[in-house]
Amino acid sequence: MFTGLQSRLMLSFSLLLLVCLCLLTLTFAVLFFVWVGLPKLAYARLMDAAVPTLANLETLRQKGQPVADNIGALRDIARERGMRLLIVAAPTGAVLADTEDAWTGSRVRANLPTPTETASVSASFVRGRMRGPDRSLFFYVAVPVRRSAPEAARTVYLAWVLRWAEAARPFVSSLLASVLLSGVSAFVLSVLLALWLARSLAGPLRRTAEAAERVAAGDYTTSLDIRVPDEARRLARSFNTMTRAVEASQHSQRDFVANVSHELKTPLTSIQGFAQAILDGTASNEPAIRRAATVIQGEAERLSRMVGRLLDLTRLESGEVSMSWNSVDLAKLVRASADRFALLADRKQVHLALDLPDSVPIVGDGDRLTEVLTNLIDNALNHTDPGGRVGMTVTDANGDSVTISVTDTGHGIPAEDLPRIFERFYQVDKSRSRQTIAGQPGVGLGLAIVSEIVRGHNGRVNVESVLGVGSRFTVTLPRHPERAHL
């Protein structure tokens, strides 16, 4: 799970989204607390101070001391409770007394009701927010108290006040610490996630780039081993396959250049030698000159044939040659090809056997398929000793494909050479002459051309061989190869 690039990106973004949601939730929680929780905490704190204060004031009142007029007693109580006490007239908000003496004679803005004067200081509390003369915000808890004449006719409140900042300070301090911790944690987590994501993405790409540079420098032993993400693992497999293909291509190219050089060297040497004999007078009489000219002509024809077949193979490999799709009788093509080699087979005392149905119609390029059959029969006869046998069969395996088999009782092919038998100029026995049974020098391109023509028909060619027993080349062709190109 989470080994693919897409899933890892999804996981990373999901975690980042989770962090953002947590921060957003924390922000909403803070706002809720500020507007709802903070007033409750402030009022609770004020009530904690007000209730015991009222008990002290009730004791003073019972002793005959006017509660509202004894500012000295209020100041002592406020100092003990760490709270500010006001005596405020309702509804005007006039401050009659202030334990801190700052607001005496001023007005505050508060929603204080004017009920009938209460006979006891234990009357119900009122609470809310007020603004002081300096417009600073306060929470308050107040209770109406009796006042002596001559102002007994108006309602007077004893108010415990707490500055908003003082009420919020403990919470804000802890909140800032929590927010700071959350922010730092979220930032660190985001950085770690980004680093992990960057490494998981950039690491495989960096290793692939380094491996590509080594391959470009000629080190074809380079191999990538990347396990995650899945896309990078597939890229590594493709890269390794490409590296092996490039190595094989380079090896094939080197072999091709070496083989071409070898094939061209012999006829060119013969042409150069006999031409020099004519020029320097070594071939002085007419028979010698004619013999030299004959060799030069033969080697020139060999070169022309080699270059022509090589160009033909190159065009087949590059796809420049398009097949001419027509309805052909494969059994008839095999008979015609065998007939062309009948005289040569008799001369070499090789039995040429056919096992063919009356008719095998397929769609294909008749000329190219004839070239395939010619190359396979010539190759079989060329490697079969006198008294041997070359057999050709056509099998209609099923309704979609047919099989052509060319079997010989020749020398056989070593197992280590079988994988390269269809390469250009590849020789199984480097010491054997390339002379074909027809007496024409071979150029080592026949099986390579066979492979390309069969591939152009969307077919396949296989070879089986046992040393000293013989070989079997099997060509499988679809009945309608042109449909694959639609």
C-alpha positions as CSV (number, residue, x, y, z in Angstrom):
1,M,0.0,0.0,0.0
2,F,1.2,3.5,-0.8
3,T,4.0,2.3,-3.0
4,G,2.8,4.1,-6.2
5,L,3.6,7.7,-7.0
6,Q,-0.1,8.6,-7.2
7,S,-0.9,7.0,-3.8
8,R,2.2,8.6,-2.1
9,L,1.2,12.0,-3.4
10,M,-2.4,11.5,-2.2
11,L,-1.1,10.4,1.2
12,S,1.2,13.5,1.5
13,F,-1.5,15.9,0.5
14,S,-3.9,14.2,2.8
15,L,-1.6,14.7,5.7
16,L,-0.9,18.3,4.8
17,L,-4.7,18.8,4.6
18,L,-5.1,17.2,8.0
19,V,-2.6,19.6,9.5
20,C,-4.4,22.5,8.0
21,L,-7.7,21.3,9.3
22,C,-6.2,20.9,12.8
23,L,-5.0,24.5,12.7
24,L,-8.3,25.7,11.4
25,T,-10.1,23.8,14.1
26,L,-7.8,25.3,16.7
27,T,-8.5,28.8,15.4
28,F,-12.3,28.3,15.6
29,A,-11.9,26.8,19.1
30,V,-9.9,30.0,20.1
31,L,-12.6,32.3,18.6
32,F,-15.3,30.3,20.4
33,F,-13.5,30.5,23.6
34,V,-12.9,34.2,23.3
35,W,-16.5,35.0,22.6
36,V,-18.1,32.3,24.9
37,G,-15.7,30.7,27.2
38,L,-13.7,33.7,28.3
39,P,-16.7,35.7,29.6
40,K,-17.8,32.6,31.6
41,L,-14.3,32.2,33.1
42,A,-14.3,36.0,33.9
43,Y,-17.7,35.9,35.5
44,A,-16.8,32.7,37.5
45,R,-13.6,34.5,38.8
46,L,-15.6,37.6,39.7
47,M,-18.2,35.5,41.5
48,D,-15.5,33.6,43.4
49,A,-14.4,37.0,44.7
50,A,-17.9,38.5,45.2
51,V,-19.5,35.7,47.3
52,P,-17.1,35.8,50.2
53,T,-16.9,39.6,49.9
54,L,-20.7,39.8,50.4
55,A,-20.3,37.8,53.5
56,N,-17.8,40.2,54.9
57,L,-20.0,43.2,54.0
58,E,-23.0,41.6,55.6
59,T,-21.0,41.3,58.8
60,L,-20.1,45.0,58.6
61,R,-23.7,45.9,58.0
62,Q,-24.9,44.0,61.0
63,K,-22.4,45.9,63.1
64,G,-24.0,49.1,62.0
65,Q,-21.4,50.2,59.5
66,P,-23.0,51.6,56.2
67,V,-21.6,49.3,53.5
68,A,-21.9,51.7,50.6
69,D,-20.3,54.6,52.5
70,N,-17.4,52.7,54.1
71,I,-14.9,53.0,51.2
72,G,-12.1,52.2,53.5
73,A,-13.5,48.8,54.3
74,L,-14.2,48.1,50.6
75,R,-10.6,49.0,49.8
76,D,-9.3,46.5,52.3
77,I,-11.6,43.8,51.0
78,A,-10.6,44.5,47.4
79,R,-7.0,44.4,48.2
80,E,-7.4,41.0,49.9
81,R,-9.3,39.6,46.9
82,G,-7.1,41.2,44.3
83,M,-10.2,42.8,42.8
84,R,-11.5,46.3,42.0
85,L,-14.8,47.4,43.6
86,L,-17.0,50.2,42.4
87,I,-20.1,51.8,43.8
88,V,-22.2,52.8,40.8
89,A,-25.5,54.6,40.6
90,A,-28.1,53.2,38.1
91,P,-29.0,53.9,35.5
92,T,-26.6,56.9,34.9
93,G,-23.5,54.9,35.6
94,A,-22.1,57.5,37.9
95,V,-19.2,56.2,40.0
96,L,-19.8,57.1,43.6
97,A,-16.7,55.4,45.0
98,D,-13.7,53.5,43.5
99,T,-11.4,51.4,45.6
100,E,-8.6,52.6,43.3
101,D,-9.9,56.3,43.5
102,A,-9.4,56.7,39.7
103,W,-13.0,56.8,38.6
104,T,-14.7,58.5,41.5
105,G,-16.9,61.2,40.0
106,S,-16.8,59.8,36.5
107,R,-19.2,57.7,34.6
108,V,-19.1,54.2,33.2
109,R,-21.1,52.6,30.5
110,A,-23.0,49.6,31.8
111,N,-26.4,48.1,31.5
112,L,-27.4,48.3,35.2
113,P,-31.2,47.8,35.9
114,T,-33.1,50.0,38.4
115,P,-35.2,47.6,40.4
116,T,-36.9,48.5,43.6
117,E,-34.3,49.0,46.3
118,T,-33.5,45.7,47.8
119,A,-33.6,45.4,51.6
120,S,-30.7,42.9,51.7
121,V,-27.3,42.8,50.2
122,S,-28.0,39.2,49.2
123,A,-30.1,40.3,46.3
124,S,-29.6,38.7,42.8
125,F,-26.4,39.5,40.9
126,V,-26.4,41.1,37.5
127,R,-23.4,40.8,35.2
128,G,-22.2,42.0,31.8
129,R,-19.5,44.2,30.2
130,M,-18.8,47.8,30.9
131,R,-16.6,50.4,29.5
132,G,-14.7,52.7,31.9
133,P,-14.1,56.4,31.5
134,D,-11.0,55.6,29.5
135,R,-13.2,53.3,27.2
136,S,-11.4,50.2,28.3
137,L,-13.4,47.0,28.5
138,F,-14.3,45.3,31.8
139,F,-16.3,42.4,32.9
140,Y,-18.5,43.1,36.0
141,V,-20.6,41.4,38.5
142,A,-22.8,43.7,40.6
143,V,-25.4,43.6,43.3
144,P,-27.8,46.3,44.5
145,V,-27.0,47.6,48.0
146,R,-28.9,50.0,50.4
147,R,-27.6,53.4,50.7
148,S,-28.2,55.9,53.6
149,A,-30.1,59.2,53.1
150,P,-30.3,61.5,51.4
151,E,-29.7,59.4,48.2
152,A,-31.7,56.3,49.3
153,A,-34.2,56.9,46.6
154,R,-32.0,55.7,43.7
155,T,-30.5,52.3,43.1
156,V,-26.9,51.9,43.9
157,Y,-24.8,48.9,42.9
158,L,-21.7,47.4,44.4
159,A,-19.7,46.1,41.3
160,W,-16.8,43.8,41.1
161,V,-14.9,44.6,37.9
162,L,-12.1,42.8,36.0
163,R,-10.3,44.3,33.0
164,W,-10.8,42.3,29.9
165,A,-7.1,42.0,29.3
166,E,-6.5,40.8,32.9
167,A,-9.2,38.2,32.4
168,A,-7.8,37.1,29.1
169,R,-4.1,37.2,30.0
170,P,-3.8,33.7,31.5
171,F,-5.7,32.2,28.7
172,V,-3.9,34.2,26.0
173,S,-0.6,33.3,27.4
174,S,-1.4,29.6,27.4
175,L,-3.1,30.0,24.0
176,L,-0.1,31.7,22.4
177,A,2.1,28.9,23.7
178,S,-0.3,26.3,22.3
179,V,-0.6,28.1,19.0
180,L,3.1,28.5,18.7
181,L,3.7,24.9,19.6
182,S,1.0,23.8,17.1
183,G,2.4,26.1,14.4
184,V,6.0,24.9,14.9
185,S,4.8,21.3,14.9
186,A,2.8,21.8,11.8
187,F,5.7,23.5,10.1
188,V,8.2,20.8,11.1
189,L,5.7,18.1,10.0
190,S,5.2,19.8,6.6
191,V,8.9,20.1,6.1
192,L,9.5,16.5,7.0
193,L,6.6,15.4,4.6
194,A,8.0,17.6,1.9
195,L,11.5,16.2,2.4
196,W,10.2,12.7,2.4
197,L,8.1,13.3,-0.7
198,A,11.0,15.1,-2.5
199,R,13.4,12.3,-1.7
200,S,10.9,9.6,-2.8
201,L,10.4,11.4,-6.1
202,A,13.8,12.8,-6.8
203,G,15.8,9.8,-5.5
204,P,14.8,7.4,-8.2
205,L,15.0,10.1,-10.9
206,R,18.5,11.0,-9.8
207,R,19.7,7.4,-9.8
208,T,18.1,6.9,-13.2
209,A,19.9,10.0,-14.5
210,E,23.2,8.9,-13.1
211,A,22.7,5.4,-14.6
212,A,21.9,7.0,-18.0
213,E,25.1,9.0,-17.9
214,R,27.1,5.9,-17.2
215,V,25.4,4.1,-20.1
216,A,26.1,7.1,-22.3
217,A,29.8,6.8,-21.3
218,G,29.8,3.2,-22.5
219,D,29.2,1.3,-19.2
220,Y,26.6,-1.2,-20.3
221,T,26.9,-3.2,-17.0
222,T,24.8,-0.5,-15.3
223,S,21.6,-1.7,-13.8
224,L,18.9,0.0,-11.8
225,D,17.2,-1.6,-8.7
226,I,14.3,0.7,-7.7
227,R,11.4,-0.8,-5.7
228,V,9.2,2.2,-5.0
229,P,7.2,3.9,-6.2
230,D,5.6,1.6,-8.7
231,E,6.1,4.0,-11.6
232,A,9.8,4.3,-10.8
233,R,10.1,0.5,-10.6
234,R,8.6,0.1,-14.1
235,L,10.9,2.8,-15.3
236,A,13.9,0.9,-13.9
237,R,12.8,-2.3,-15.6
238,S,12.4,-0.4,-18.9
239,F,15.8,1.2,-18.4
240,N,17.5,-2.1,-17.7
241,T,15.8,-3.6,-20.8
242,M,16.9,-0.6,-22.9
243,T,20.5,-0.9,-21.6
244,R,20.6,-4.6,-22.6
245,A,19.1,-3.6,-26.0
246,V,21.7,-0.9,-26.5
247,E,24.5,-3.2,-25.5
248,A,23.2,-5.8,-27.9
249,S,22.9,-3.2,-30.6
250,Q,26.4,-2.0,-30.1
251,H,27.7,-5.5,-30.2
252,S,25.7,-6.2,-33.3
253,Q,27.0,-3.1,-34.9
254,R,30.6,-4.0,-34.2
255,D,30.0,-7.5,-35.6
256,F,28.3,-6.0,-38.6
257,V,31.2,-3.7,-39.3
258,A,33.7,-6.5,-38.8
259,N,31.6,-8.9,-41.0
260,V,31.1,-6.4,-43.8
261,S,34.8,-5.6,-43.8
262,H,35.6,-9.3,-44.0
263,E,33.1,-9.9,-46.8
264,L,34.4,-7.0,-48.8
265,K,38.0,-7.7,-48.3
266,T,38.2,-11.0,-50.3
267,P,36.5,-9.7,-53.5
268,L,38.3,-6.4,-53.3
269,T,41.7,-8.2,-52.9
270,S,40.9,-10.4,-55.9
271,I,39.9,-7.4,-58.0
272,Q,42.9,-5.4,-57.0
273,G,45.3,-8.3,-57.6
274,F,44.1,-9.3,-61.1
275,A,43.7,-5.6,-62.1
276,Q,47.3,-5.1,-61.1
277,A,48.4,-8.2,-63.1
278,I,46.8,-6.7,-66.2
279,L,48.4,-3.3,-65.6
280,D,52.0,-4.4,-64.9
281,G,51.9,-7.0,-67.7
282,T,52.0,-10.1,-65.6
283,A,48.9,-11.2,-67.5
284,S,50.4,-10.7,-70.9
285,N,48.7,-13.2,-73.2
286,E,45.1,-13.3,-74.1
287,P,44.1,-16.3,-72.0
288,A,45.6,-14.8,-68.9
289,I,44.0,-11.4,-69.5
290,R,40.6,-13.1,-70.1
291,R,41.0,-15.1,-66.9
292,A,41.8,-12.0,-64.9
293,A,38.9,-10.1,-66.5
294,T,36.6,-13.0,-65.7
295,V,37.7,-13.0,-62.0
296,I,37.3,-9.3,-61.8
297,Q,33.8,-9.5,-63.3
298,G,32.7,-12.3,-60.9
299,E,34.0,-10.5,-57.8
300,A,32.3,-7.3,-58.9
301,E,29.0,-9.1,-59.4
302,R,29.5,-10.6,-55.9
303,L,30.0,-7.2,-54.5
304,S,27.0,-5.8,-56.3
305,R,24.9,-8.7,-55.1
306,M,26.1,-8.3,-51.5
307,V,25.4,-4.5,-51.5
308,G,22.0,-5.1,-53.1
309,R,20.9,-7.7,-50.5
310,L,22.3,-5.6,-47.7
311,L,20.3,-2.6,-48.9
312,D,17.2,-4.8,-49.3
313,L,17.6,-6.0,-45.7
314,T,18.1,-2.5,-44.4
315,R,14.9,-1.3,-46.1
316,L,13.0,-4.3,-44.6
317,E,14.3,-3.6,-41.1
318,S,13.4,0.1,-41.4
319,G,9.9,-0.6,-42.7
320,E,10.5,1.2,-46.0
321,V,9.4,-1.8,-48.0
322,S,5.7,-2.4,-47.8
323,M,4.2,-5.8,-48.5
324,S,2.0,-6.3,-51.5
325,W,-1.0,-8.1,-50.0
326,N,-2.6,-10.6,-52.5
327,S,-4.2,-14.0,-52.3
328,V,-1.6,-16.6,-52.9
329,D,-1.5,-20.4,-52.8
330,L,1.3,-21.3,-50.3
331,A,1.4,-25.0,-51.5
332,K,1.9,-23.8,-55.1
333,L,4.7,-21.5,-54.0
334,V,6.5,-24.3,-52.2
335,R,6.2,-26.6,-55.2
336,A,7.6,-23.9,-57.5
337,S,10.5,-23.2,-55.2
338,A,11.3,-26.9,-54.9
339,D,11.2,-27.3,-58.7
340,R,13.9,-24.6,-59.1
341,F,16.2,-26.5,-56.8
342,A,15.4,-30.0,-58.1
343,L,18.3,-30.2,-60.6
344,L,20.8,-28.9,-58.1
345,A,19.6,-31.4,-55.5
346,D,20.0,-34.3,-58.0
347,R,23.5,-33.0,-58.8
348,K,24.4,-33.2,-55.1
349,Q,22.6,-36.5,-54.6
350,V,20.2,-35.0,-51.9
351,H,16.7,-36.3,-51.8
352,L,14.2,-33.4,-52.0
353,A,10.8,-34.5,-50.4
354,L,7.5,-32.7,-50.4
355,D,4.5,-33.2,-48.1
356,L,1.9,-30.7,-49.2
357,P,-1.8,-30.4,-49.4
358,D,-3.5,-29.6,-52.7
359,S,-4.0,-26.0,-51.9
360,V,-3.3,-23.6,-49.0
361,P,-4.7,-20.2,-49.7
362,I,-3.4,-17.3,-47.6
363,V,-3.0,-13.5,-48.0
364,G,0.6,-12.4,-48.4
365,D,3.3,-11.0,-50.7
366,G,4.0,-13.9,-53.1
367,D,7.4,-12.5,-54.2
368,R,8.7,-12.1,-50.7
369,L,7.4,-15.5,-49.5
370,T,9.2,-17.0,-52.5
371,E,12.4,-15.3,-51.3
372,V,11.9,-16.9,-47.9
373,L,11.4,-20.4,-49.4
374,T,14.4,-19.9,-51.7
375,N,16.7,-18.9,-48.8
376,L,15.6,-21.8,-46.6
377,I,15.9,-24.5,-49.3
378,D,19.2,-23.2,-50.5
379,N,20.5,-23.1,-46.9
380,A,19.3,-26.7,-46.2
381,L,20.8,-28.1,-49.4
382,N,24.1,-26.2,-48.8
383,H,24.6,-27.9,-45.4
384,T,23.4,-31.4,-46.3
385,D,26.0,-34.0,-47.5
386,P,25.3,-36.3,-50.5
387,G,22.9,-39.1,-49.6
388,G,21.0,-36.8,-47.2
389,R,17.4,-35.6,-47.3
390,V,15.7,-32.2,-47.4
391,G,12.0,-32.2,-46.7
392,M,9.3,-29.5,-47.0
393,T,5.9,-29.6,-45.4
394,V,3.0,-27.2,-45.2
395,T,0.5,-27.7,-42.3
396,D,-2.8,-26.0,-41.9
397,A,-2.7,-26.0,-38.1
398,N,-5.9,-24.1,-37.6
399,G,-8.2,-21.7,-39.3
400,D,-6.0,-18.7,-38.5
401,S,-2.4,-19.7,-39.4
402,V,-0.3,-22.1,-41.5
403,T,3.1,-23.6,-40.9
404,I,5.9,-24.3,-43.3
405,S,8.7,-26.6,-42.2
406,V,12.1,-27.1,-44.0
407,T,14.0,-30.1,-42.5
408,D,17.4,-31.4,-43.4
409,T,19.8,-34.1,-42.3
410,G,22.8,-31.9,-42.5
411,H,25.5,-30.9,-40.1
412,G,23.3,-29.3,-37.5
413,I,23.9,-26.0,-35.6
414,P,25.6,-25.8,-32.1
415,A,23.2,-24.7,-29.4
416,E,25.3,-21.6,-28.6
417,D,24.9,-20.4,-32.1
418,L,21.1,-20.8,-32.4
419,P,20.2,-17.4,-30.8
420,R,22.3,-15.5,-33.4
421,I,21.5,-17.6,-36.5
422,F,19.3,-14.8,-37.9
423,E,21.9,-12.0,-37.5
424,R,23.5,-10.4,-40.5
425,F,26.7,-12.0,-41.7
426,Y,26.7,-14.5,-38.8
427,Q,28.6,-17.7,-39.6
428,V,28.2,-20.9,-37.6
429,D,31.4,-22.4,-39.0
430,K,33.9,-19.6,-39.7
431,S,36.1,-22.1,-41.6
432,R,33.4,-23.2,-44.1
433,S,33.1,-21.6,-47.5
434,R,30.2,-19.4,-48.2
435,Q,29.8,-21.0,-51.6
436,T,26.1,-21.9,-52.1
437,I,25.0,-25.1,-53.9
438,A,24.2,-23.0,-56.9
439,G,27.9,-22.2,-57.2
440,Q,27.4,-18.5,-56.2
441,P,29.3,-17.1,-53.3
442,G,27.0,-16.5,-50.3
443,V,26.9,-13.2,-48.5
444,G,25.5,-14.3,-45.1
445,L,22.3,-12.3,-45.3
446,G,19.7,-15.0,-46.3
447,L,18.4,-15.9,-42.9
448,A,18.3,-12.3,-41.7
449,I,16.2,-11.5,-44.8
450,V,14.0,-14.5,-44.0
451,S,13.4,-13.2,-40.5
452,E,12.5,-9.7,-41.6
453,I,10.1,-10.9,-44.3
454,V,8.3,-13.3,-41.9
455,R,8.1,-10.5,-39.3
456,G,6.6,-8.2,-42.0
457,H,3.9,-10.9,-42.4
458,N,3.2,-10.8,-38.7
459,G,4.6,-14.3,-38.5
460,R,7.5,-16.0,-36.7
461,V,10.4,-18.2,-37.7
462,N,12.0,-20.7,-35.3
463,V,14.9,-23.1,-35.7
464,E,15.6,-26.5,-34.0
465,S,18.9,-28.3,-34.5
466,V,21.0,-31.2,-33.2
467,L,24.6,-31.5,-34.2
468,G,25.2,-34.4,-36.6
469,V,21.5,-35.0,-37.0
470,G,20.1,-32.0,-38.8
471,S,18.0,-28.8,-38.5
472,R,14.4,-27.8,-38.9
473,F,13.3,-24.2,-39.8
474,T,9.6,-23.6,-39.0
475,V,7.8,-20.6,-40.4
476,T,4.3,-19.8,-39.0
477,L,2.2,-17.3,-41.0
478,P,-1.2,-15.9,-40.2
479,R,-3.8,-16.3,-43.0
480,H,-4.6,-12.6,-43.0
481,P,-1.5,-10.8,-41.9
482,E,-2.6,-7.5,-43.4
483,R,-5.4,-7.1,-40.8
484,A,-2.9,-6.3,-38.1
485,H,-2.0,-3.1,-40.0
486,L,-5.5,-1.8,-40.0
